Amino acid sequence: MTDQDGLPTPARYYAMVVVLLGITMSVLDGTIVNLALPRIAHDLQASAAHSVWVVNAYQISTLALLLPLATLGDLVGYRRVYLSGLTLFTLASLGCALADSLPTLAAARAVQGLGSAGIMSVNPALVRLIYPRRLLGRGIAINSMVVAAAAVAGPSVAAGILSVASWPWLFAVNLPLGVIVVWLGFRALPRNVAAPADGVRLSWVDVLLNALMFSLVFLGVDALGAQSSASAALPAKAVGMTLLGVGIALGTIYLRRQLRQPVPILPVDLLRIPVFALSMCTSIAAFAAQTLAYIALPFLLLDGYGHTPVQAGLLITAWPLAIVVVAPLAGLLIGRYQDGLLGGFGLSFLSAGLALLAALSANPSNVDIVWRLALCGIGFGLFQSPNNHTIVTTAPLHRSGGASGMLATARLTGQTLGAAMMAIIFSFTNAHDGRGPNIALALAAILAGLAAAFSTLRLRHRAAGN
């Protein structure tokens, strides 16, 4: 089986449907509950501050277990990890729909996040098995387009469901779809074609250190972002600093242990490859820029320019629509031009679009706003697929799981950093007069420019296998 190069048609199409539906459910559920948090807090008699744990429990669980499950995919098979994660995600969705208290809902969301980690951790590795090498760029482009669309579709999907049903249906809709996708997955998904290294096993100590490191750093950054105003209580700031410090200390111990492992959970072996490391830096900076913009834009359009929520939503749609249009084109360009060059051009467009948004006049026309947002979407769509292609294909075939886990980890890390930066900016500026959002967009433009520089530096190196 080691000489297998992708799946034949129509088996390729069936397998890709499973992969795309699973990742859509996983990414969508990261944001689908945001719009319903006030209603959830009211119905479950919880405070607004506590209701945020419906989101945080999912994000922390996913981030903490991405890399261990990616490594497990290298050892026992990506198909097995993916289907186990999808099954757990579906069962946890039932628990979320039936939850009658906030602690129960948060616990079910944490389990759902574990299932999501199983899906996300091996998603690109499965795409690498499904598509032959000559068409892999196209497969990664389709996958990237679906992830990007699902990441921004959460509020719109939630609004549609909540307009006809109560919030438990945000989770209940996963049940029939999850059952169908699991059934199809058992029939369609391919098995690993490369055997794992002999004698390699998953260390539960390292799994625990990985989970603690990511969880504590996430909680510390979140606490500092939420408590960063000058009037914030000193004990609250001290808690954030303590969590962050302990997370970094445990991370140092964890990193030293990983350096001695033949197949580490935190893939330091892959990070020694210059192209891979630069691609990770590119991804983190780009997703931090995107998150800053996505949070800032509603404040700018609603409060700064006086648009209605419907108007603002329609205007912002220009960004994801541009991604959907450009991502397939980017997939066709992969292999014809170097990934670093495509990513550098795309991120330069993104940086320019963000800078132009930050420099908008006090009363811009809708056309002025839309073409700038479309430029951002074009740039992001041109960057994402080539960057993901480099991350996935730079790794040896038997380490595809580790590369997949790092790809998802980079995205979530960038999004977390972007959200924390936004919280800090809003702590020192007014979010409702346009000044805070403009500062955030300017910072996002700088981050996108930094990502473009990282991407361009890859031109000095050749990725393995390219």
C-alpha positions in Angstrom: 0.0 0.0 0.0 2.9 2.4 0.4 2.9 3.2 -3.3 -0.7 4.3 -3.3 -1.1 7.8 -4.7 -4.6 9.0 -3.7 -8.0 7.4 -4.3 -9.6 6.8 -7.7 -12.8 8.4 -8.7 -15.6 8.2 -7.5 -14.1 7.0 -4.2 -12.2 10.2 -3.9 -15.4 12.3 -4.1 -17.1 10.2 -1.4 -14.1 10.5 0.9 -13.8 14.2 0.4 -17.5 14.7 1.2 -16.9 13.0 4.5 -13.9 15.2 5.3 -15.6 18.5 4.3 -18.8 17.8 6.2 -16.9 16.8 9.3 -14.6 19.9 9.3 -17.6 22.1 8.6 -19.4 20.9 11.6 -16.3 21.2 13.8 -15.3 24.7 12.7 -18.9 26.0 12.7 -19.5 24.9 16.2 -16.6 27.0 17.4 -18.7 30.2 16.8 -22.3 29.1 16.3 -23.3 29.7 19.9 -21.9 33.2 20.2 -25.2 34.8 19.1 -27.2 32.7 21.5 -25.1 33.3 24.6 -27.6 35.9 26.1 -30.5 33.6 25.6 -28.5 30.6 27.0 -27.5 32.6 30.1 -31.2 33.6 30.7 -32.6 30.2 30.2 -30.0 28.5 32.4 -30.1 31.2 35.0 -26.4 32.1 34.7 -24.5 35.3 34.4 -23.3 36.7 31.1 -19.7 36.3 32.3 -20.2 32.7 33.2 -21.9 31.9 29.9 -18.7 32.6 28.0 -17.5 29.2 29.2 -19.9 27.7 26.7 -17.4 29.0 24.1 -14.2 28.7 26.1 -14.7 25.1 27.1 -14.9 24.1 23.4 -11.9 26.1 22.4 -9.6 25.0 25.2 -10.5 21.3 24.8 -9.9 21.5 21.1 -6.6 23.4 21.3 -5.3 21.3 24.2 -5.7 18.0 22.4 -5.1 18.7 18.8 -1.4 17.7 18.8 -1.7 14.5 20.9 -4.5 13.3 18.6 -2.5 14.2 15.5 0.3 12.1 16.8 -2.1 9.3 17.6 -3.3 9.5 14.0 0.3 8.8 12.8 0.4 5.8 15.1 -3.0 4.1 14.8 -4.4 5.7 11.6 -6.0 9.0 10.6 -9.2 7.3 9.7 -9.6 5.8 13.1 -8.9 9.1 14.9 -11.2 11.1 12.6 -14.2 8.7 12.9 -13.7 8.4 16.7 -13.6 12.2 17.0 -16.7 12.6 14.8 -18.6 10.0 16.8 -17.7 11.7 20.1 -18.6 15.1 18.6 -22.1 13.8 17.6 -22.8 12.2 20.9 -21.6 15.3 22.8 -23.9 17.4 20.6 -26.8 15.4 22.1 -25.5 16.2 25.6 -25.4 19.9 24.7 -28.9 19.9 23.4 -30.2 18.2 26.5 -28.2 20.3 29.0 -30.3 21.8 31.8 -27.6 23.8 33.6 -24.6 25.9 32.6 -22.0 23.5 34.2 -23.6 20.6 32.3 -23.6 22.5 29.0 -20.0 23.6 29.5 -18.9 20.0 30.3 -20.7 18.7 27.2 -19.1 21.4 25.1 -15.6 20.4 26.4 -16.4 16.8 25.3 -17.6 18.1 22.0 -14.3 20.1 21.7 -12.4 16.8 22.2 -14.3 15.3 19.3 -13.6 18.4 17.3 -9.9 18.0 18.0 -10.1 14.5 16.6 -11.6 15.8 13.4 -9.3 18.8 13.0 -6.1 17.1 14.0 -6.0 14.7 11.0 -8.2 16.5 8.5 -5.4 17.7 6.1 -3.6 14.4 6.5 -6.7 12.6 5.2 -6.8 15.1 2.2 -3.2 14.1 1.5 -4.3 10.4 1.3 -7.4 11.1 -0.7 -5.8 13.1 -3.5 -3.0 12.1 -5.8 0.1 14.3 -5.6 -0.6 16.0 -8.9 -4.1 17.1 -7.6 -3.2 17.7 -4.0 -3.1 21.5 -4.3 -6.7 21.4 -5.6 -7.8 19.2 -2.7 -6.1 21.5 -0.1 -7.7 24.5 -1.8 -11.2 23.0 -1.5 -10.6 22.1 2.1 -9.2 25.6 2.9 -12.1 27.3 1.3 -14.6 25.2 3.3 -12.7 25.9 6.6 -12.6 29.7 5.8 -16.3 29.8 5.0 -17.3 27.8 8.0 -15.2 30.0 10.3 -17.3 33.1 9.4 -20.7 31.5 8.8 -21.4 30.7 12.5 -23.4 33.8 13.3 -25.4 33.6 10.1 -26.3 29.9 10.6 -27.1 30.6 14.2 -29.4 33.5 13.2 -31.3 31.2 10.8 -31.8 28.4 13.4 -32.7 30.8 16.2 -35.3 32.5 14.0 -37.4 29.3 14.0 -36.2 27.3 17.0 -34.7 27.5 20.5 -30.9 27.4 21.2 -30.7 23.6 21.9 -31.3 23.1 18.2 -28.0 24.7 17.5 -26.5 21.4 18.7 -29.4 19.1 17.8 -28.9 19.7 14.1 -25.5 17.9 14.4 -27.2 14.6 15.2 -28.7 13.4 11.9 -25.8 14.9 9.9 -23.2 13.4 12.3 -24.7 9.9 12.0 -24.8 10.1 8.2 -21.2 11.3 8.0 -19.9 8.6 10.4 -21.7 6.0 8.3 -20.2 7.3 5.1 -16.8 7.7 6.7 -16.6 4.0 7.6 -17.2 3.2 4.0 -15.2 5.9 2.2 -12.2 7.1 4.2 -8.8 5.6 3.3 -6.3 4.0 5.7 -2.8 5.2 6.4 -0.3 4.2 3.6 2.9 4.8 5.7 3.7 2.7 8.7 4.6 4.5 12.0 8.2 4.4 13.3 9.0 1.2 15.2 8.8 1.3 19.0 7.0 4.7 19.1 4.2 5.2 21.6 2.2 8.1 23.0 3.4 9.2 26.4 0.5 10.2 28.7 2.8 12.5 30.7 3.5 14.4 27.5 -0.2 14.5 26.6 -1.0 16.0 30.1 1.8 18.5 29.8 0.6 19.5 26.3 -2.9 20.0 27.5 -1.9 21.9 30.6 0.5 24.2 28.6 -2.1 25.2 26.0 -5.0 25.5 28.5 -3.1 27.7 31.0 -1.6 29.9 28.4 -5.0 30.3 26.8 -6.6 31.1 30.1 -3.8 33.5 31.1 -3.9 35.5 27.9 -7.7 35.6 28.0 -7.6 36.9 31.6 -5.0 39.5 30.9 -7.0 40.6 27.8 -10.2 40.9 29.8 -8.5 42.6 32.8 -6.1 44.9 31.0 -7.7 48.2 31.7 -6.1 50.6 34.1 -8.9 50.2 36.5 -8.8 46.4 36.6 -8.3 44.9 40.0 -4.7 43.9 40.8 -5.7 40.4 42.0 -7.4 39.7 38.6 -4.3 40.8 36.8 -2.2 38.7 39.1 -4.3 35.6 38.3 -3.8 36.1 34.6 0.0 36.6 35.0 0.2 33.5 37.3 -1.7 31.3 34.8 0.4 32.5 31.9 3.7 32.0 33.9 2.8 28.5 35.0 1.8 27.6 31.5 5.1 28.9 30.1 7.0 27.0 32.8 5.2 23.8 32.1 5.8 24.4 28.4 9.5 24.7 29.0 9.6 21.3 30.7 7.4 19.9 28.0 9.6 21.2 25.2 12.7 19.6 26.8 11.0 16.3 27.0 9.9 16.6 23.3 13.4 17.2 22.1 14.3 13.7 23.3 11.4 11.9 21.6 11.7 10.1 18.2 8.2 11.2 17.2 7.3 14.1 19.5 3.7 15.3 20.1 4.9 18.8 19.7 6.5 18.3 16.3 9.9 19.9 17.0 11.3 17.5 14.4 9.2 19.3 11.8 9.9 22.8 13.2 13.6 22.1 12.4 12.7 22.3 8.8 13.0 26.0 7.9 10.2 26.0 5.4 7.8 24.4 7.9 8.8 26.8 10.7 8.3 29.8 8.4 4.9 28.5 7.3 3.8 28.2 10.9 4.9 31.8 11.6 3.0 32.9 8.5 -0.2 31.2 9.5 -0.2 32.4 13.1 0.4 36.1 12.1 -2.2 35.9 9.3 -4.9 34.4 11.4 -4.2 36.9 14.2 -4.7 39.7 11.6 -7.9 38.1 10.3 -9.4 37.8 13.8 -8.5 41.4 14.8 -10.3 42.5 11.6 -13.4 40.3 12.1 -13.9 41.5 15.6 -13.2 45.2 14.8 -15.3 45.5 11.6 -18.8 45.1 13.3 -17.9 47.8 15.8 -16.6 50.1 13.0 -19.6 49.5 10.7 -22.3 49.6 13.4 -21.1 52.2 15.8 -18.6 54.2 13.7 -20.6 54.4 10.5 -24.1 53.9 11.8 -25.1 50.9 9.6 -27.8 48.4 10.7 -26.8 44.9 11.7 -28.3 43.6 8.4 -26.3 46.2 6.4 -23.1 45.5 8.2 -23.5 41.7 7.7 -24.1 42.1 4.0 -21.0 44.4 3.7 -18.7 42.0 5.6 -19.9 39.1 3.4 -17.7 40.6 0.6 -14.6 39.1 2.5 -15.7 35.4 2.7 -17.2 35.6 -0.8 -13.9 36.7 -2.2 -12.2 33.8 -0.4 -14.7 31.3 -2.0 -14.0 32.8 -5.4 -10.2 32.9 -5.1 -9.4 29.7 -3.2 -10.0 27.4 -6.2 -7.8 29.6 -8.4 -5.1 29.5 -5.7 -5.3 25.7 -5.9 -4.7 25.7 -9.6 -1.7 27.9 -9.2 -0.1 25.6 -6.6 2.8 23.8 -8.4 3.0 26.4 -11.1 4.4 29.0 -8.7 6.2 28.6 -5.4 3.9 28.6 -2.4 6.0 31.2 -0.6 5.5 33.6 -3.6 1.8 33.0 -3.8 1.5 33.5 0.0 3.6 36.6 -0.1 1.5 38.2 -2.8 -1.8 37.2 -1.1 -0.7 38.6 2.3 0.5 41.8 0.8 -3.0 42.3 -0.7 -4.5 41.5 2.8 -2.2 44.0 4.4 -3.1 46.7 1.9 -6.8 46.0 2.2 -6.6 46.2 6.0 -4.6 49.4 5.9 -7.1 51.0 3.5 -9.9 50.0 5.8 -8.2 51.7 8.7 -7.7 54.8 6.6 -11.4 55.1 5.5 -13.0 58.5 5.7 -15.6 59.4 8.3 -18.5 58.8 5.9 -17.4 56.2 3.3 -19.7 54.8 0.6 -20.7 51.2 0.6 -18.6 50.7 -2.5 -15.5 52.1 -0.8 -16.0 49.6 2.0 -16.9 46.6 -0.1 -13.9 46.7 -2.5 -11.5 47.0 0.4 -13.1 44.0 2.1 -13.0 42.1 -1.2 -9.3 42.9 -1.5 -8.8 41.4 2.0 -10.7 38.3 1.0 -8.7 38.0 -2.2 -5.5 38.2 -0.3 -6.5 35.7 2.3 -7.8 33.3 -0.2 -4.6 33.5 -2.2 -2.4 32.9 0.9 -4.3 30.1 2.7 -4.2 27.2 0.3 -0.5 27.5 -0.7 0.5 27.9 2.9 -1.5 24.9 4.0 0.0 22.9 1.0 3.5 23.7 2.2 2.7 22.7 5.8 1.2 19.4 4.8 3.7 18.3 2.1 6.9 19.4 3.8 6.4 16.7 6.4 7.3 13.0 5.6 4.2 11.0 4.8 4.4 9.1 8.1 4.3 12.5 9.9 1.3 13.9 8.1 -0.7 13.8 11.3 1.8 15.9 13.1 1.8 18.4 10.3 -2.0 18.5 10.3 -2.1 19.1 14.0 0.3 22.0 13.7 -1.8 23.5 10.9 -4.9 23.6 13.0 -2.9 24.6 16.1 -1.4 27.6 14.2 -4.9 28.7 13.1 -6.4 28.5 16.6 -3.3 30.1 18.2 -3.5 33.0 15.8 -7.2 33.5 16.4 -6.6 33.4 20.2 -3.8 36.0 20.0 -5.9 38.2 17.7 -8.9 38.1 20.2 -6.6 38.9 23.1 -5.0 41.8 21.2 -8.5 43.1 20.4 -9.5 42.9 24.1 -6.4 44.9 25.1 -7.1 47.6 22.4 -10.7 48.0 23.6 -9.5 48.3 27.2 -7.6 51.5 26.4 -9.7 52.9 23.6 -13.4 53.5 22.9 -14.8 50.7 20.9 -17.9 52.7 19.8 -16.4 55.8 18.2 -14.3 54.1 15.5 -10.9 54.8 17.1 -10.5 51.4 18.7 -11.5 49.5 15.6 -9.2 51.7 13.4 -6.3 51.0 15.6 -7.1 47.2 15.5 -7.3 47.3 11.7 -3.9 49.1 11.5 -2.4 46.5 13.8 -3.9 43.8 11.7 -2.3 45.3 8.6 1.1 45.2 10.3 0.6 41.6 11.3 -0.4 40.7 7.7 2.7 42.5 6.4 4.8 40.5 8.9 3.1 37.3 7.6 3.9 38.3 4.0 7.6 38.7 5.0 7.6 35.2 6.6 6.1 33.7 3.5 8.5 35.4 1.2 11.5 34.2 3.2 10.5 30.6 2.2 11.7 31.4 -1.3 15.2 31.0 0.1 14.5 27.3 1.0 13.0 24.4 -0.9 10.4 22.3 0.9 11.1 18.6 1.0 9.3 16.9 -1.8 8.7 20.1 -3.8 
